[in-house]
């Protein structure tokens, strides 16, 4: 079953003015957030570059507000400039440079580079909306859908937690005190039950029905996407790791990896669970439910990006023991990997393909971890 076509862009002049005004407000906040640490004596080249691009984005939104630039020029320029601010402020955060300034009289410490990161990311989306001719109504509609999908992702986490706790009661009654291996099995069963319940529940709420789930026997083309997708994922993983290492960026370790390093026997559960539970159920929720339902509001590739933002955000807890810069680096990698999985699903419209790619990718990573122990 194919998703409904997205609604046409709202191209009213007043809406366009409103969008550029919102972009101007966001880029101004971003510019201030980058400039304040500079005025406090921070002279890092990345910070100066970020301030320059924030100034360009702000000036571009001003020009768009007074129709000095056409949308197809001003929108992409504002989005690109804001995107570079996101990259540079994010890099500063990974280097433990937060640009924190204490508010006089209150004692609050504001991490200005984190504000710049968030403001710049929001300005990117507004710049893209402006380039596409989306008005205020369309921007509100897309923002609401984005927040709704974050809610669905968070419900998935809650569902996993609740299902795991419910399953642990009969498991404990039958087996007594659970070993680490038994608890791992309960957690993965809870993962499947919680994620599956949220996915099916959302489909029922939206009256999509189970026919909405795209499951087909793999064709030769699908197998080609599986093989190619795995190659791209591992290429992104190795290439991204090399770039981060060269830039001196440290990434956070996943909680599951930390558990395996303490008890390698857990891999006897984790590796098959990656193939049979993690890949299939995460792809069911994030690709077949969230991404596909977003086709109604966003473009197809816009849906891939929005889904990947949600996918990265809900993985924060998996890296919660690390520092904020390390978490940001890890989530950036997850975002890119999710983009690849989203494109695979968009191209094949078969849940089985990204589910297999995701599962095999995780299983191979954990298998290589066993060889290193």
SEDO-55441 format. One record per residue: residue in one letter; x, z, y of N, C-alpha, C, O in turn. Coordinates in steps of 0.001 Angstrom, whole numbers, plus 500000, padded with zeros to 6 digits. Each point is the difference from the previous one (the first is absolute). Layout:
BEGIN
aXZYXZYXZYXZY
...
***
This chain:
BEGIN
x500853500000498796499147500000501204500879500000501241500875500853500146
x498894498195500744500803499922501218499391500848501093498788500207500049
x502075500282500828499526500844501098499354499145501066500344498825500126
x498733501722500648499386499266501102501039499587501026501020500667500173
x498710498224500508500930499537501029500020500969501157498980500615500310
x502187499537500348500070500915501132499144499522501154499775498801500167
x499756502133500618499186499654501161500849499259501012501197500271500105
x498222498801500644500768499281501006500514500907501098499411501041500288
x501687498560500320500579500811501086499044500031501179499277499039500263
x500733502063500425499137500178501162500771499573501237500931500687500422
x498688498185500163500787499417501079499304500117501352499805498992500678
x499822502201499720499395500147501313501063500407501010500850500829499673
x499139498615501557501036500299500987500120501477500308501109500522500108
x497756500166500035500057501423500313500681500758498885500785500917500242
x498903498686498515500632500647498856501484499757499985500776500889499650
x499636497894500733501422499674500046500719500850501034501100500492499746
x498278499687501433500582500859501037500143501426499491501011500660500240
x497953499810499048500033501353499480501102500192498990500650501046499983
x499577497953499162501056500079498990501369500060500662500846500802499605
x499379498349501408501296500021500685500200501314500754501127500475500138
x497789500105500345500094501304500668500413501089499018500837500847500312
x498569499121498503500383500952498961501467499804499618500744500966499836
x499659497773500026501399499712499688500931500504501080501075500524499708
x498513499320501551500809500478501119500147501515499948501087500531500228
x497817500164499472500055501469499914500940500442498879500798500919500181
x499105498430498671500845500368498858501469499699500266500875500809499690
x499387498026500885501396499632500263500600500886501095501196500290499975
x497980500141500985500483500903501047500391501351499407501043500564500332
x498096499945498781500320501257499313501290499845499199500846500893499987
x499291497962499347501207499741499207501233499942500889501046500552499657
x498829498777501490501122499895500934500409501373500510501189500312500059
x497842500503500306500301501355500481500677500815498904500960500728500253
x498515499137498500500547500767498884501456499639499721500781500856499587
x499590497885500636501392499586499790500859500361501212501172500350499864
x498223499558501322500781500203501223500324501467500257501061500309500543
x498044500599499076500230501424500271501306500508499400500767500652500708
x499524499077498002501284500457499459501201499390500725501050500632500116
x498784498118500377501092499365500752500276500764501277501155500223500363
x497779500180500319500183500757501242500582501384499752500523500640500913
x499379499823497819500560501301499643501462499898499558500611500987499588
x499939497788500508501426499822499710500320499345498678501177499869499663
x497815499705499560500256499339498729500405498554500274499246499243500610
x501943500381498937500532498675500343500280499158498763500972499245499975
x498194500874499001500179499212498786499598498545500277498960499763500615
x501858499242498937499663498587500246498628499602499441499281499217500621
x500359501319498213498698499674499414498864500466500899498961499347500096
x501249501786500559498973500546500897499846499115501229498883499724500438
x502246499829500117499951499104501164499309498681499640499221499462500788
x501073500030498022499343498769499550498497500226499845499192499167500409
x500446501964498998498579500315499825499293500079501351498883499507500155
x501773501114500816499419500099501340499820498620500621498998499741500666
x501971499377499117499920498630500548498820499248499405499251499337500718
x500586500768497959498887499286499352498648500624500360498994499297500096
x500988502012500099498763500653500436499615499525501397498818499827500296
x502179499961500562499750499486501346499455498578499945499096499640500753
x501473499547498334499518498624499836498553500000499526499176499238500507
x500514501619498520498633500075499485499023500428501096498908499446500118
x501495501542500679499140500481501081499766498898501035498869499776500431
x502196499547499959499881498911500972499131498870499458499246499379500749
x500858500358497962499205498933499389498520500349500003499159499150500292
x500519502099499385498592500416500032499453499972501434498827499692500209
x502022500630500781499574499886501406499669498543500318498979499703500621
x501899499398498943499778498570500247498728499516499301499260499181500546
x500493501323498255498778499623499293498767500569500710498951499358500054
x501191501848500485498865500628500680499553499161501188498805499923500286
x502128499452500404499679499179501170500069498505499685500091499164500899
x499864500515497784499919498614499516501155499134500497499826498810500265
x501351501796499857501187499229500364500618499329498774500711499003500121
x499010501554498702500433499416498737498778499623499184498969500669500061
x501153498251499174498956499633499057500076500912498770501076500496499667
x497788499730499655500009500887498828501000499588498928500643500857499396
x499495497844500362500885499541498938501472500173500335500855499857499126
x499449500449502131501375500323500382500159501504500222500902500632499450
x498206499924501365500110501418500341499779500931498822500721500986499850
x498293498716499311499713500855498856501180500126499041500425501115499700
x500118497763499811501158500086499105501223500637500652500736500734499341
x499494498993501961501152500588500682499860501514500080500961500728499752
x497837499748500594499772501439500072500135500641498623500580501077499862
x498876498248499114500079500539498638501441500046499511500426500991499405
x500334497928500847501389499955499545500855501051500711500812500673499364
x499010499467501932500769500994500764499675501413499524500894500828499821
x497816499434499977499585501319499520500521500246498586500372501121499653
x499651497827499539500519500132498645501470500383499989500430500793499163
x500340498651501760501420500357500093500168501444500459500946500677499595
x498140499796501251500030501418500391499763500876498780500658501026499831
x498403498571499316499716500750498780501243500073499113500350501064499489
x500307497796500336501196499958499146501105500886500578500618500775499270
x499628499116502023501101500739500626499710501502500081500886500818499751
x497887499541500594499663501425500044499972500576498588500381501150499785
x499163498041499246500040500440498613501424500215499520500283500958499282
x500616498142501119501410500164499640500560501285500595500743500722499335
x498905499563501912500469501230500634499521501225499219500748500961499823
x498010498999499714499462501117499233500755500186498683500247501129499577
x500120497754499773500742500121498741501405500546500218500633500496499069
x499848499409502160501312500554500333499887501423500547500949500546500564
x497856500042499254499732501371500435500082500144501527500284501078500521
x499464497820500174499927500020501460498524499904500364499403498928499899
x500013502173500519498559500047500236499640499916501479498830499839500348
x502169500270500522499699499953501425499070501117500416499160499820500881
x500984501324498495499092501120500282500295500614501354501158500209500362
x497790500078500380500104500622501316499024501172500041498839499859499617
x501624501274500839499155501187500092499186499973501286500543499796501086
x498153500412498783499115500013501161500203501314500760499813501072499424
x500570498866501865500234501226500778498762500887500055498889499530500247
x501322501738499524498920500972500099499158500151498759499318501012499838
x500712497981499257499188500077498791500832500272498748499517500588499032
x501737498975501005500866500188498849499763499001498885500566500134498915
x498588498850501343499749498976498991501121498973500013500500499629501062
x499890499917497759501017498966499889499327498706499548499401499948498926
x500701499011501896499346498724499693501050499006499495500936499681500734
x498929499818498021500922498982499485499618498622500552499174499301499415
x501424500320501699499555498803500710500193498718499200499223499059500162
x501789500879498982500182498781499222498911499822498950499663498875499630
x499791502237499894498868499895499077498769499488500750499230499201499468
x500590501261501764498908499499500839500184498505500262499041499229499950
x502200500372500328500293498587500241499737499159498760499498498880500096
x500841501662498741499772499290498736498510499737499799499601498879499686
x499583502151500495498556499850499809499376499119501088499162499143499717
x501265501086501538499462499194501093500358498537499862499174499121500246
x502066500621499358500435498622499806499243499327498880499626498833500119
x500137501893498773499251499427498881498576499640500416499484498948499626
x499887501935501152498649499718500481500006498802500949499083499178499970
x501949500721500874500093498878500941500192498678499268499519498961500453
x501182501075498421500159498783499187498636499478499577499715498810500135
x499441502080499355498682499576499523499146499459501140499242499049499808
x500874501549501382499233499516501150500516498636500444499216499128500376
x502105500686499581500562498700500349499525498905499063499686498894500439
x500260501410498275499506499035499015498524499698500260499576498846499935
x499642502202500360498580499801500298499822499117501225499133499127500021
x501691501100501000499918499206501226500313498537499713499332499100500509
x501693500672498668500373498618499661498885499301499230499817498790500132
x499437501970499063498926499422499190498686499873500766499014499503499457
x500965500946501810498786499905500792498947501020499623498811499782500231
x501611501326499194499057501045499588499681500895501194500900500478500689
x497822499739499542499574500811501126499900501468499648500410500425498920
x499037500350502009499882501447499821499175500345498760500381500874499221
x498494498441500598499156500290498844500764499778498711499961500829499091
x500735498045500837500764499698498792501115500996499758500284500366498860
x500356500078502234501087500969499864499451501336499502500606500646499144
x498246499764501395499380501243499535499601499892498535500213500926499216
x499212497945500428499564499798498621501178500079499035499903500625498944
x501202498742501419501174500005499129500659501374499945500505500416498957
x499485500284502179500551501357500003499177500916499108500552500812499257
x498130499058500817499123500816499156500229499708498522500016500916499178
x500159497816500486500234499635498599501348500523499515500133500434498856
x500856499519502018501326500531499661499906501497499702500543500476499004
x498767500256501863499838501439499786499178500279498737500259500964499279
x498763498190500471499202500154498773500877499846498763499863500755499037
x501038498267500992500870499779498849501022501124499828500378500330498876
x500065500253502227500858501187499898499221501116499318500534500723499158
x498192499407501218499153501001499364499853499761498505500033500945499212
x499806497793500392499890499675498571501298500351499274499976500550498898
x501161499125501734501283500336499393500179501497499836500479500468498967
x499133500285502062500101501462499925499042500564498954500324500972499318
x498498498419500556499060500421498959500605499785498615499756500773499073
x501037498160500807500684499766498739500935501147499660500070500435498851
x500659500061502164500892501145499774499211501244499608500369500719499071
x498535499521501655499165501163499689499411499875498596499958500972499245
x499588497817500414499440499774498676501013500272498896499661500584498971
x501585498992501242501059500264499031500207501496499823500101500490498875
x499962500235502240500240501443499947498860500714499275500235500837499129
x498521498821501244498835500658499389499926499687498512499780500895499184
x500404497824500461499916499604498591501083500679499175499750500417498869
x501451499695501689501091500667499279499677501462499754500229500519498907
x499234500148502117499636501411499834498895500171498971500030500936499202
x498999498169500813498909500093499032500498499779498575499572500688499073
x501325498359500758500530499719498668500925501099499501500126500216498795
x500525500482502144500943501040499588499297501191499359500611500736499225
x498100499461501094499260501147499434499816499839498493500411500886499250
x498979498003500268499870499863498542501348499821499308500177500438498863
x500776498921501818501322499829499400500669501346499775500612500234498958
x499268500648502027500572501334499863499295500816498927500634500777499286
x498045499044500598499240500734498989500381499564498591500030500815499078
x500266497883500758500342499483498678501465500225499631500320500296498849
x500566499562502137501437500007499714500714501256500472501176500197499695
x498125500653501046500677501161500568500765499596501244499621499052500688
x501446501657499600500804499651501175500640498630499798500703499771499015
x499046499317501932500463498622499864501499499883500276500524500605500935
x500146498610498234501400499683500251500069498974501125498976499455500409
x502215500284500084500159499002501062499524498630499539499393499253500767
x500889500422497965499599498704499460498474499902499903499415498976500352
x499950502092499172498543500009499889499344499964501384498986499330500196
x501595501389500748499456499992501355500115498614500624499129499582500763
x501958499701498908500174498643500504498899499090499465499474499160500730
x500181501007497998498914499209499415498685500294500716499252499079500328
x500466502192499915498770500388500699499974499392501398498959499520500450
x502178500500500237500059499442501355499683498507500010499273499519500869
x501275499758498167499747498555499979498556499691499604499406499054500518
x500028501736498566498591499807499676499125500313501212499010499313500254
x501364501735500495499285500329501233500150498904501039499059499704500738
x502118499697499322500253498876500918499021498869499705499341499482500902
x500574500140497817499118498899499617498540500337500276499261499179500543
x500328502026499084498599500405500185499640500091501484498939499535500414
x501959501072500393499716500168501423499976498688500749499061499725500746
x501973499455499061500057498698500676498855499109499543499347499345500813
x500413500635497871498924499165499471498641500404500539499180499143500329
x500573502175499766498714500485500507499796499602501456498906499587500384
x502146500534500428499887499632501410499768498499500148499181499575500814
x501537499623498402499839498546500075498580499589499619499350499246500724
x500174501250498142498651499649499545498945500564500951498999499344500288
x501233501876500198499059500599500935499884499206501290498901499829500527
x502227499684499988499962499213501238499267498673499769499217499559500841
x501047499815498016499305498755499683498490500221499919499213499174500462
x500397501954498943498570500311499894499396500267501379498886499569500296
x501877501158500552499516500308501345499794498736500823499029499887500748
x501887499170499108499880498736500740499133498973499277499816498883500484
x499651501501498350499121499139499207500683498696499598499392498930500012
x501881501185499633500735498824499527499769499759498514499863498855499571
x500092502205499649499837499841498559501340499770499312500989499650500643
x499030500551498046501251499865499242500475498550499925501167499745499703
x497933499300500565500410498593500003500982499707501134500631498943500027
x499493502003500909500940499867501116501441500091499515500915499511500663
x499287501115498182501352500186499458500502498684499422499351499414499133
x501783500124501334500556498701499610500908500141498783501211500176500136
x498205499748498691500789500060498766499795498720499208498882499668499608
x502208499621500165499948498759499239501182499951499040501019500658500211
x498828498560498743501129499766499110501082499252500774499686499080500754
x501576501295499076501062499346500770500190498535499609500045499655498819
x500063499514502179500317498583499788501506499808500136500727500939500323
x499729497855499432501428499714500170500405500245501447501089500500500280
x498013499138500635500279500241501420500127501488500280500893500421500735
x498213500384498681500053501446500208501287500594499444500612500867500624
x499794498662498201501249500485499414501180499648500899500942500781500138
x499000498039500468501045499612500942500064500934501190501083500351500469
x497728500060500029499956500951501106500534501364499572500632500698500793
x499117499682497961500529501272499495501526499992500002500644500920500503
x499911498028498928501467499900499909500610499898501389500956500704500325
x498479498407500495500517499841501358499821501253500835500880500365500779
x497969500302499058499747501229500759500989501088499660500478500707500888
x499836499438497833500994500996499597501356499680500601500709500895500460
x499650497830499535501276499599500594500064500336501480501018500486500493
x497884499250500214499959500290501439500068501504500243500720500454500890
x498528500324498319499998501453500179501391500593499815500453500809500810
x500216498785498126501346500536499774500981499484501047500938500702500379
x498842498068500086500841499475501080499819500798501277500972500314500687
x497777500014499632499715500816501183500608501389499845500578500540500944
x499290500037497857500533501337499750501515500036500183500526500854500713
x500168498219498642501465499994500087500473499593501393500918500606500552
x498449498362500012500386499556501335499738501063501046500844500257500858
x497969500369499072499671501055500949500925501197499866500395500602500999
x499950499742497764500907501130499772501375499724500580500634500893500562
x499827497864499303501312499632500537499995500040501525500951500479500618
x497982499021499978499906499995501464499956501430500516500679500327500973
x498532500526498387499900501388500443501334500733499832500393500802500847
x500288498911498052501299500645499783500994499558501068500767500813500516
x499217497896499815500916499483501018499687500583501372500897500195500820
x497828500082499424499585500558501291500101501517500031499724500623501025
x500671499972497853500111501454499947498667500712499949499876501133500465
x499103498195498960498664500575499910499818500625498622500165499324498984
x499499501955500978499733500689498749498499500003499734499195500213500907
x500441499546497827498591500017499637499682501236499164500874500567499346
x497872499832500689499566501175499239499847499640498538499668498862499667
x500572502100499458499792499807498580498561500317499616499408500952500511
x500031498246498586498632500220499536499935501280499181500939500323499272
x497957500405500843499844501252499274500120499827498496500515500880499312
x499004497971500164500091499751498561501447499837499568500387500463498926
x500414498880501907501426499836499689500682501363499947500820500255499118
x498844500610501816500580501349499997499631500749498723500827500721499444
x497933499112500087499557500673498777500748499466498780500371500763499108
x499847497922500861500720499377498881501448500474499952500554500215498923
x500049499943502239501384500460500041500135501412499428501066500378499516
x497856500392500541500016501339499431499614500007498524500419500881499249
x498781498135500338499556499937498608499797498537499607498952499418500279
x502056499990499070499955498579499641498927499697498961499601498843499863
x499916502167499394498967499779498996498693499503500617499180499386499318
x500634500880501965498775499562500677499861498478500007498894499475500132
x502223499822499726499959498538499997499197499461498825499489498882500063
x500393501897498868499209499574498850498531499838500378499264499257499351
x500317501439501698498635499872500519499963499079501206499088499185500134
x501907500942500753499976499279501278500094498496499819499299499252500681
x501561500289498406500181498551499842498731499323499489499563499027500614
x499822501434498292498733499356499595498877500191501019499149499126500165
x500854502032500522498963500231501018500149499027501161499002499601500601
x502227500010499723500214499019501064499305498685499674499421499352500872
x500647500266497851499417498731499565498490500086499830499279499065500347
x500242502056499120498596500105499596499108500688501022498782499822499977
x501815500966500926499179500781500936500367499721501456499148499574500780
x502119500663499595500388499881501412499751498594500534499289499826500989
x501295499174498358499822498624500460498543499579500047499522499581501054
x499748500519497823498609499543499998499085500741500966499216499369500710
x500870501962499331499039500744500818500339499974501490499092499968500831
x502186500044499522500337499859501427499605498621500501499484499865501110
x500756499110498079499632498649500430498487499820500051499488499264500844
x499795501407498252498539499953500057499505500515501343499178499352500649
x501318501814499774499510500593501245500524499268501230499229499656500896
x502087500103499148500584499490501242499884498492500154499898499508501124
x500113499758497798499888498557500123498554499540499800499426499363500882
x499983500958497959498686499431499681498869500657500781498961499377500218
x501224501878500208498950500667500772500313499950501498499236499422500773
x501878501179499636500300500090501430500335498636500590499362499572500961
x501623499745498481500407498718500586498869498982499974499740499330501000
x499592500554497869498953498987499886498825500290500931499432499080500590
x500204502190499544498888500330500895500375499758501460499128499752500833
x502164500319499479500442499740501367499902498523500368500028499658501182
x499857499462497824499836498572500291498769499741500860499937498993500705
x499075501916499240498784499821500784500250500164501506499254499471500824
x501807501268499519500240500350501404501278499378500538500028499531501138
x501019500458498067501296499451500415500230498646499335499280499617499078
x501728499671501400500447498821499273500593500463498674500260501190499821
x499951497901499265500503500397498685501394500616500094500279501009499353
x500597498383501453501343500567500104500009501235500900500841500884499841
x498230499172501092499834501224500770499576501144499089500428501140500179
x498723498545498837499563501005499030501165500495499158500063501180499656
x500861497921500011501189500389499234500823501017500790500457501001499447
x499729498738501839500795500898500849499309501351500156500633501044499845
x498072498939500462499266501249500204499999500837498724500196501214500051
x499586498144498813500029500707498721501364500624499751500090501117499492
x500964498173500861501351500513499777500301501197500890500735500902499599
x498700499112501612500140501181500864499331501201499339500572501088499945
x498209498704499555499277501083499319500779500457498768500154501198499765
x500334497846499455500737500296498771501235500847500298500309500944499273
x500396498705501808501196500774500368499623501399500472500659500975499637
x498297499132501162499609501298500548499622501006498918500352501175500094
x498933498367498881499548500946498979501130500428499073499815500891499171
x501356498484500959501147500394499183500874501051500696501049500377499479
x498524500088501679500804500988500731500265501240499154501119500514499982
x497854499969499315500143501233499235501028499874498879500586501000499585
x499638497785499924500964499806498916501431500251500460500900500196499184
x499302499795502149501353500191500548500048501214500928500897500120500834
x498123500781499012499793501067500974501167500968500129500107500700501007
x500771499355497992501094500972500058501184499507500833500925500766500268
x499056497965500143501112499437500767499746500143501498498933500447500421
x502060499168500374499867500030501448499154498841500495499807499027499271
x499678501056501965499118498946500524500651498628500056499346498994499727
x501947500951500627500684498712500044500121499371498633499816498791499854
x500492502014499138500109499500498630498646499554499469499900498997499294
x499061501754501050498653499616499575499613498661500612499439499140499321
x500860500684501960499670498756500690500718498815499350499411498932499836
x501856501255499795500756498929499355499376499632498659499864498820499676
x499755502198499540499389499746498698498652499300500153499690499078499246
x499513501354501725498687499392500207500127498565500495499153499160499696
x501899500555501064500237498625500457500240499077498814499513498869499973
x501246501624499039500251499205498806498708499814499200499727498907499503
x499483502158500374498727499909499284499069499002500688499296499239499336
x500706500768501995499173499058500765500366498555499651499118499175499760
x502162500527500211500439498629499704499655499621498561499527498893499745
x500709502021499318499662499726498602498500499776499835499581499159499205
x499613501587501539498551499835499944499572498648500567499040499397499522
x501675500133501494499719498662500549500137498951498899499169499100499881
x501890501024499316500228499044498914498852500057498995499474498962499598
x500138502243499997498897500145499048498697499472500586499197499392499292
x500593500842502004498786499510500650499934498483500032498938499415499786
x502191499948500481500038498533500015499752499452498597499296499004499835
x501282501646499156499785499566498615498510500041499658499464499064499405
x499875502032500978498568500104499713499207498968500803499077499380499470
x501270500434501780499280499049500851500125498575499450499056499214500078
x502088500468499379500234498652499498499343499756498640499544498893499718
x500410502141499444499484499814498636498554500423499843499300499485499128
x500230501455501708498649500554499892499726500487498583498903499835499466
x502120500768499942499899500546498647500703501350499991501224500057500118
x498030501022499746500554501352500027501093500191498967500938500766500220
x498949498548498665500970500165498917501414499665500448500959500621499541
x499180498408501348501336499540500392500765501077500785501086500388499568
x498397500111501564500742501060500693500088501290499187500962500753500149
x498041499517498986500045501206499176501185499950499041500713500991499840
x499499497859499521501136499847499087501311500050500768500944500669499579
x499118498626501544501231499982500805500357501402500465501150500423499878
x497875500296500651500212501369500481500450500911498861500964500754500135
x498324499166498740500321500868498870501381499733499433500756500935499737
x499577497806500074501317499652499456501103500387500978501051500495499593
x498712499282501680500989500355501029500321501495499936501168500387499993
x497800500445499959500216501446499916500673500390498688500909500830499986
x498638498566498906500548500344498687501483499647499909500789500764499445
x499584498097501091501416499593499972500842500954500839501109500362499606
x498373500040501538500734500944500838500239501324499282501103500544500042
x497859499973499299500157501261499280500890499840498770500735500918499639
x499198497917499720500865499761498860501470499980500428500866500529499303
x499403498856501847501374499988500504500467501388500398501184500323499915
x497854500500500527500347501385500324500440500751498755500903500835500059
x498451498865498800500395500653498748501434499649499634500739500850499501
x499661497905500742501360499566499678501038500686500894501168500120499629
x498394500327501550500934500639500926500171501494499723500961500615500462
x498101499966498780500048501437499774501020500365498912500169501178499682
***
